[in-house]
Amino acid sequence: MLRAENLAVQRGPCTVLADINLELRPGEVLGVLGPNGAGKSTLLGALCGELQPSRGDVWLDQRRLQDWPGSERAQRLAVLPQTSTLNFAFRVEEVVAMGRLPHASGQLKDAQIIKQALEAADALHLAGRSYLALSGGERQRVHLARVLAQLWPGGEGQMLLLDEPTSMLDPLHQHTTLQATRAFVEQGAAVLVILHDLNLAARYCDRLLLLERGRPHALGTPEEVLRAEPLQAVFGLEVLVQQHPERGHPLIIAR
Protein backbone atom coordinates (compact mmCIF):
# COMPACT_ATOMS: atom_id res chain seq x y z
CA MET A 1 0.00 0.00 0.00
CA LEU A 2 1.16 3.54 -0.82
CA ARG A 3 0.21 6.05 1.86
CA ALA A 4 0.64 9.80 2.27
CA GLU A 5 0.40 11.33 5.73
CA ASN A 6 -0.08 15.07 6.21
CA LEU A 7 1.80 15.67 2.96
CA ALA A 8 2.78 19.18 1.88
CA VAL A 9 5.07 20.55 -0.83
CA GLN A 10 6.45 24.08 -0.84
CA ARG A 11 8.14 25.93 -3.68
CA GLY A 12 9.87 29.01 -2.39
CA PRO A 13 7.42 30.91 -0.24
CA CYS A 14 4.40 29.22 -1.87
CA THR A 15 2.71 26.10 -0.55
CA VAL A 16 1.57 24.25 -3.67
CA LEU A 17 0.25 21.12 -1.93
CA ALA A 18 -1.01 20.66 1.62
CA ASP A 19 -3.16 18.54 3.93
CA ILE A 20 -2.88 15.38 1.83
CA ASN A 21 -3.83 12.20 3.68
CA LEU A 22 -4.31 9.41 1.22
CA GLU A 23 -4.11 5.64 0.80
CA LEU A 24 -3.70 3.90 -2.55
CA ARG A 25 -5.30 0.54 -1.95
CA PRO A 26 -4.65 -2.77 -3.72
CA GLY A 27 -7.18 -3.52 -6.43
CA GLU A 28 -8.42 0.04 -6.96
CA VAL A 29 -8.09 2.90 -9.42
CA LEU A 30 -7.86 6.25 -7.67
CA GLY A 31 -8.48 9.21 -9.97
CA VAL A 32 -7.12 12.69 -9.26
CA LEU A 33 -9.10 15.62 -10.64
CA GLY A 34 -8.73 19.38 -10.51
CA PRO A 35 -8.22 22.45 -12.68
CA ASN A 36 -4.86 23.45 -14.10
CA GLY A 37 -2.50 24.41 -11.30
CA ALA A 38 -4.44 22.52 -8.62
CA GLY A 39 -1.40 20.42 -7.64
CA LYS A 40 -2.17 17.14 -9.38
CA SER A 41 1.27 16.57 -10.92
CA THR A 42 2.93 17.86 -7.75
CA LEU A 43 1.04 15.21 -5.80
CA LEU A 44 2.20 12.49 -8.17
CA GLY A 45 5.78 13.76 -7.95
CA ALA A 46 5.69 13.63 -4.14
CA LEU A 47 4.11 10.17 -4.11
CA CYS A 48 6.81 8.69 -6.36
CA GLY A 49 9.73 10.37 -4.59
CA GLU A 50 10.62 12.80 -7.36
CA LEU A 51 9.69 15.78 -5.17
CA GLN A 52 10.77 16.13 -1.56
CA PRO A 53 7.84 17.00 0.72
CA SER A 54 8.25 20.03 2.95
CA ARG A 55 6.09 18.27 5.53
CA GLY A 56 4.70 14.79 6.04
CA ASP A 57 5.74 11.36 4.79
CA VAL A 58 5.07 8.91 2.00
CA TRP A 59 5.05 5.24 2.97
CA LEU A 60 5.33 2.16 0.79
CA ASP A 61 4.04 -0.64 2.99
CA GLN A 62 5.66 -0.11 6.39
CA ARG A 63 8.75 1.75 5.15
CA ARG A 64 9.18 5.37 4.18
CA LEU A 65 9.48 5.65 0.43
CA GLN A 66 12.90 7.31 0.76
CA ASP A 67 14.22 4.26 2.62
CA TRP A 68 13.59 1.87 -0.25
CA PRO A 69 16.63 1.02 -2.42
CA GLY A 70 16.10 2.25 -5.95
CA SER A 71 15.93 -1.14 -7.68
CA GLU A 72 13.52 -2.57 -5.11
CA ARG A 73 11.28 0.47 -5.32
CA ALA A 74 11.27 0.28 -9.13
CA GLN A 75 9.95 -3.29 -8.93
CA ARG A 76 7.02 -2.05 -6.84
CA LEU A 77 6.33 1.45 -8.16
CA ALA A 78 6.16 2.65 -11.78
CA VAL A 79 5.45 6.18 -12.99
CA LEU A 80 4.19 7.47 -16.34
CA PRO A 81 4.93 11.22 -16.40
CA GLN A 82 2.89 13.75 -18.31
CA THR A 83 5.59 13.97 -21.00
CA SER A 84 8.29 11.42 -21.81
CA THR A 85 11.09 12.57 -24.10
CA LEU A 86 13.39 10.29 -26.07
CA ASN A 87 15.53 11.74 -28.83
CA PHE A 88 17.10 8.53 -30.11
CA ALA A 89 15.78 6.22 -32.79
CA PHE A 90 15.09 3.28 -30.47
CA ARG A 91 12.83 0.57 -31.78
CA VAL A 92 9.50 0.38 -29.97
CA GLU A 93 10.49 -2.88 -28.26
CA GLU A 94 13.68 -1.26 -26.93
CA VAL A 95 11.66 1.54 -25.34
CA VAL A 96 9.34 -0.94 -23.63
CA ALA A 97 12.35 -3.02 -22.57
CA MET A 98 13.52 -0.09 -20.44
CA GLY A 99 10.75 -1.04 -18.06
CA ARG A 100 12.47 -4.37 -17.44
CA LEU A 101 15.79 -2.84 -16.30
CA PRO A 102 15.03 -3.23 -12.56
CA HIS A 103 14.54 -6.97 -13.06
CA ALA A 104 16.93 -9.82 -13.75
CA SER A 105 14.40 -12.08 -15.40
CA GLY A 106 16.32 -13.03 -18.55
CA GLN A 107 15.92 -12.11 -22.19
CA LEU A 108 13.36 -14.78 -23.06
CA LYS A 109 10.96 -13.87 -20.27
CA ASP A 110 11.49 -10.17 -20.88
CA ALA A 111 10.63 -10.60 -24.56
CA GLN A 112 7.37 -12.33 -23.63
CA ILE A 113 6.49 -9.58 -21.15
CA ILE A 114 7.30 -6.84 -23.66
CA LYS A 115 4.93 -8.43 -26.17
CA GLN A 116 2.17 -8.80 -23.58
CA ALA A 117 2.58 -5.21 -22.39
CA LEU A 118 2.40 -3.92 -25.97
CA GLU A 119 -0.76 -5.94 -26.50
CA ALA A 120 -2.29 -4.51 -23.32
CA ALA A 121 -1.53 -0.96 -24.51
CA ASP A 122 -2.93 -1.73 -28.00
CA ALA A 123 0.49 -1.01 -29.46
CA LEU A 124 1.76 -4.40 -30.60
CA HIS A 125 1.33 -3.38 -34.24
CA LEU A 126 3.94 -0.66 -33.64
CA ALA A 127 6.66 -3.23 -32.89
CA GLY A 128 9.71 -2.85 -35.09
CA ARG A 129 9.12 0.82 -35.81
CA SER A 130 11.36 3.68 -34.77
CA TYR A 131 10.10 5.57 -31.75
CA LEU A 132 10.89 8.85 -33.51
CA ALA A 133 8.58 7.96 -36.40
CA LEU A 134 5.53 7.63 -34.13
CA SER A 135 2.78 10.15 -33.55
CA GLY A 136 2.31 11.71 -30.11
CA GLY A 137 -0.53 9.36 -29.26
CA GLU A 138 1.42 6.31 -30.41
CA ARG A 139 4.39 7.35 -28.28
CA GLN A 140 2.09 7.73 -25.29
CA ARG A 141 0.83 4.17 -25.73
CA VAL A 142 4.40 2.85 -26.04
CA HIS A 143 5.31 4.51 -22.75
CA LEU A 144 2.21 3.01 -21.17
CA ALA A 145 3.47 -0.39 -22.32
CA ARG A 146 6.86 0.44 -20.77
CA VAL A 147 5.45 1.07 -17.29
CA LEU A 148 3.13 -1.93 -17.58
CA ALA A 149 6.16 -4.08 -18.45
CA GLN A 150 7.97 -2.69 -15.41
CA LEU A 151 5.34 -4.19 -13.08
CA TRP A 152 3.99 -7.00 -15.28
CA PRO A 153 1.65 -8.78 -14.71
CA GLY A 154 0.63 -6.59 -11.80
CA GLY A 155 -0.15 -7.86 -8.35
CA GLU A 156 -0.86 -6.86 -4.80
CA GLY A 157 1.80 -4.51 -3.50
CA GLN A 158 2.53 -2.90 -6.88
CA MET A 159 1.66 0.73 -7.62
CA LEU A 160 1.21 2.39 -10.99
CA LEU A 161 1.08 6.22 -11.11
CA LEU A 162 -0.15 7.76 -14.37
CA ASP A 163 -0.09 11.50 -15.16
CA GLU A 164 -2.73 12.28 -17.81
CA PRO A 165 -2.19 9.06 -19.81
CA THR A 166 -5.09 9.90 -22.18
CA SER A 167 -4.10 13.48 -23.02
CA MET A 168 -2.87 12.76 -26.57
CA LEU A 169 -5.19 9.89 -27.39
CA ASP A 170 -8.21 9.60 -29.66
CA PRO A 171 -11.50 8.53 -27.99
CA LEU A 172 -11.00 4.82 -28.72
CA HIS A 173 -7.53 4.70 -27.20
CA GLN A 174 -8.59 6.77 -24.21
CA HIS A 175 -10.87 3.86 -23.36
CA THR A 176 -8.39 1.09 -24.24
CA THR A 177 -5.77 2.77 -22.03
CA LEU A 178 -8.07 2.95 -19.03
CA GLN A 179 -9.35 -0.57 -19.71
CA ALA A 180 -5.71 -1.70 -19.49
CA THR A 181 -5.41 -0.04 -16.09
CA ARG A 182 -8.60 -1.75 -14.93
CA ALA A 183 -7.20 -5.10 -16.05
CA PHE A 184 -4.05 -4.34 -14.07
CA VAL A 185 -5.91 -3.66 -10.83
CA GLU A 186 -7.88 -6.87 -11.28
CA GLN A 187 -4.54 -8.62 -10.67
CA GLY A 188 -4.27 -6.80 -7.33
CA ALA A 189 -2.19 -3.77 -8.27
CA ALA A 190 -3.15 -0.22 -7.33
CA VAL A 191 -3.37 2.62 -9.86
CA LEU A 192 -3.43 6.37 -9.37
CA VAL A 193 -4.37 8.27 -12.51
CA ILE A 194 -4.60 12.00 -13.17
CA LEU A 195 -7.45 12.83 -15.53
CA HIS A 196 -9.20 15.89 -16.91
CA ASP A 197 -12.16 14.09 -18.46
CA LEU A 198 -14.81 13.81 -15.73
CA ASN A 199 -16.79 11.16 -17.57
CA LEU A 200 -13.76 8.92 -18.02
CA ALA A 201 -13.07 9.32 -14.31
CA ALA A 202 -16.66 8.41 -13.48
CA ARG A 203 -16.49 5.25 -15.59
CA TYR A 204 -13.08 3.84 -14.70
CA CYS A 205 -12.19 5.04 -11.18
CA ASP A 206 -13.20 3.45 -7.89
CA ARG A 207 -12.46 6.60 -5.87
CA LEU A 208 -11.73 10.21 -6.78
CA LEU A 209 -9.67 12.95 -5.16
CA LEU A 210 -10.76 16.44 -6.19
CA LEU A 211 -8.03 19.03 -5.62
CA GLU A 212 -8.52 22.78 -5.34
CA ARG A 213 -5.50 25.09 -5.05
CA GLY A 214 -3.31 22.30 -3.73
CA ARG A 215 -5.73 21.04 -1.09
CA PRO A 216 -8.33 18.27 -1.05
CA HIS A 217 -11.84 19.50 -1.78
CA ALA A 218 -13.46 16.07 -1.86
CA LEU A 219 -12.43 12.41 -1.62
CA GLY A 220 -14.81 9.53 -2.18
CA THR A 221 -16.62 7.44 -4.75
CA PRO A 222 -17.54 8.96 -8.12
CA GLU A 223 -21.11 9.31 -6.87
CA GLU A 224 -19.91 11.26 -3.83
CA VAL A 225 -17.44 13.53 -5.64
CA LEU A 226 -19.01 14.16 -9.05
CA ARG A 227 -21.89 16.31 -7.91
CA ALA A 228 -22.93 19.66 -9.32
CA GLU A 229 -21.98 21.69 -6.23
CA PRO A 230 -18.32 20.63 -5.81
CA LEU A 231 -17.72 20.69 -9.57
CA GLN A 232 -18.98 24.25 -9.81
CA ALA A 233 -17.00 25.27 -6.73
CA VAL A 234 -13.72 23.84 -8.03
CA PHE A 235 -13.99 24.24 -11.82
CA GLY A 236 -16.41 27.19 -12.00
CA LEU A 237 -18.48 25.09 -14.38
CA GLU A 238 -22.24 24.61 -14.19
CA VAL A 239 -23.11 21.01 -14.95
CA LEU A 240 -25.96 18.56 -14.96
CA VAL A 241 -25.18 15.25 -13.29
CA GLN A 242 -27.27 12.31 -14.46
CA GLN A 243 -27.00 8.56 -14.20
CA HIS A 244 -25.51 6.73 -17.16
CA PRO A 245 -28.44 4.84 -18.72
CA GLU A 246 -26.52 1.57 -19.10
CA ARG A 247 -23.65 1.58 -16.59
CA GLY A 248 -25.18 3.57 -13.74
CA HIS A 249 -22.17 5.79 -13.00
CA PRO A 250 -22.47 9.60 -12.98
CA LEU A 251 -22.72 11.28 -16.37
CA ILE A 252 -21.52 14.88 -16.45
CA ILE A 253 -23.08 17.32 -18.92
CA ALA A 254 -21.98 20.95 -19.13
CA ARG A 255 -24.88 23.38 -19.10
URJOVEN-V241750 format. One record per residue. N is the residue number from 0. OMEGA is omega in radians with two decimals (none if undefined). Layout:
N & OMEGA
N & OMEGA
This chain:
0 & 3.05
1 & -3.02
2 & 3.04
3 & -3.13
4 & 3.07
5 & -3.00
6 & 3.07
7 & 3.08
8 & -3.13
9 & 3.05
10 & -3.02
11 & 3.14
12 & -3.03
13 & 3.00
14 & -3.05
15 & 3.11
16 & -3.10
17 & 3.00
18 & -3.14
19 & 3.01
20 & -2.89
21 & 2.99
22 & 3.02
23 & -2.93
24 & 3.08
25 & 3.06
26 & 3.12
27 & 2.96
28 & 3.09
29 & 3.11
30 & 3.09
31 & -3.09
32 & 3.07
33 & 3.12
34 & 3.07
35 & 3.13
36 & -3.10
37 & 3.13
38 & -3.07
39 & -3.13
40 & 3.06
41 & 3.08
42 & 3.14
43 & 3.13
44 & 3.11
45 & -3.11
46 & -3.11
47 & 3.12
48 & 3.13
49 & 3.12
50 & 3.12
51 & 3.10
52 & 3.02
53 & 3.08
54 & 3.09
55 & -3.07
56 & 2.96
57 & -3.10
58 & 2.95
59 & -2.92
60 & -3.07
61 & -3.14
62 & 3.03
63 & -3.09
64 & -3.10
65 & -3.12
66 & 3.13
67 & 2.99
68 & -3.03
69 & -3.09
70 & 3.11
71 & 3.13
72 & -3.12
73 & 3.06
74 & -3.12
75 & -2.97
76 & 3.13
77 & -3.03
78 & 2.98
79 & -3.11
80 & -3.11
81 & 3.07
82 & 3.10
83 & -3.03
84 & 2.99
85 & -3.08
86 & 3.11
87 & -3.04
88 & 3.04
89 & 2.93
90 & -3.11
91 & -3.13
92 & 3.13
93 & 3.09
94 & -3.14
95 & 3.14
96 & 3.09
97 & 3.09
98 & -3.12
99 & -3.07
100 & 3.12
101 & -3.04
102 & 3.03
103 & -2.99
104 & 3.08
105 & -3.03
106 & -3.09
107 & 3.13
108 & 3.13
109 & 3.13
110 & 3.10
111 & -3.12
112 & 3.12
113 & 3.12
114 & -3.13
115 & 3.13
116 & 3.08
117 & 3.08
118 & -3.13
119 & -3.14
120 & -3.10
121 & -3.09
122 & -3.10
123 & -3.13
124 & 3.11
125 & -3.11
126 & 3.13
127 & -3.12
128 & 3.06
129 & 3.11
130 & -3.08
131 & -3.14
132 & -3.06
133 & 3.01
134 & 3.12
135 & 3.13
136 & 3.10
137 & 3.09
138 & -3.13
139 & 3.12
140 & 3.07
141 & 3.11
142 & 3.01
143 & 3.10
144 & 3.13
145 & -3.12
146 & 3.02
147 & 3.12
148 & -3.14
149 & -3.10
150 & -2.98
151 & 0.05
152 & -3.06
153 & -3.14
154 & -3.12
155 & -3.10
156 & 3.12
157 & -3.03
158 & 3.12
159 & -3.11
160 & -3.02
161 & -3.13
162 & 3.13
163 & -3.09
164 & -3.12
165 & -2.95
166 & -3.09
167 & -2.95
168 & 3.01
169 & -3.06
170 & 3.14
171 & -3.05
172 & 2.92
173 & -3.12
174 & -3.13
175 & 3.10
176 & -3.11
177 & 3.00
178 & 3.09
179 & 3.10
180 & 3.10
181 & 3.11
182 & 3.14
183 & -3.12
184 & 3.08
185 & 3.05
186 & 3.11
187 & 3.13
188 & 3.06
189 & -3.11
190 & 2.92
191 & -3.07
192 & 3.04
193 & -3.10
194 & 2.97
195 & -3.11
196 & -3.07
197 & -3.11
198 & 3.01
199 & 3.11
200 & -3.14
201 & -3.06
202 & -2.93
203 & -3.05
204 & 3.06
205 & 3.07
206 & -3.14
207 & 2.98
208 & 3.12
209 & -3.11
210 & 3.05
211 & 3.12
212 & 3.04
213 & -3.13
214 & 3.12
215 & 3.01
216 & 3.12
217 & 3.07
218 & -3.13
219 & 3.11
220 & 3.06
221 & 3.13
222 & -3.13
223 & -3.03
224 & -3.03
225 & 3.06
226 & -3.03
227 & -3.04
228 & 3.12
229 & 3.14
230 & 3.09
231 & -3.13
232 & -3.04
233 & -3.07
234 & -3.03
235 & -3.05
236 & 3.06
237 & -3.07
238 & 2.88
239 & 3.08
240 & 3.13
241 & 3.08
242 & 3.10
243 & -3.02
244 & -3.12
245 & -3.00
246 & 3.05
247 & 3.14
248 & 3.12
249 & 3.09
250 & -3.01
251 & -3.14
252 & 3.10
253 & 3.11
254 & none
